[in-house]
């Protein structure tokens, strides 16, 4: 089997694009790569991208032009074990 080296991008579908962008910027300090009408791309360390799409804001009839999701989604970030307490404290704030 060919080797897989990681996840390049992850998408979340959000109700409030501005609020969600600010949340990930303030909590993780992810810089904005691009922000257009209904989508924001945030840089995640390790050459990864977190895409935030406005729910129901990216539907299109064009082939391949539709991005939308709803329901329960899951995403996890890797952190060093020795930094768990620091992240726990930051998230409690």
C-alpha positions, 0 to 999 in steps of 0.5 A: 500500500502506498504511504499516506503522509497526513491530512492536507485540509479539513472542512467545517461548515459553520453558521457564522463564518466571521465568528468561527474564523475569529475563534480559530484565529484567537485560540490557535493563532491560525493565520488566514490564507484566503477569505472570500464570500462564503469560505475562509482558509486558515493555515494549520502548522504542518502544511495543513489547511482548515477550511470554514464554509458558510452552511448552505452558502456554497451550494452551486449547480455547477459541476464540482461547485458544491460544498455543504455539510450539516450534522455532527462533525468531528475534528481533532488536533494533535498536541504534545502530551507534555502540553496537555495541561497548558491546552486544557487551561487555555480552553477553560478560559 
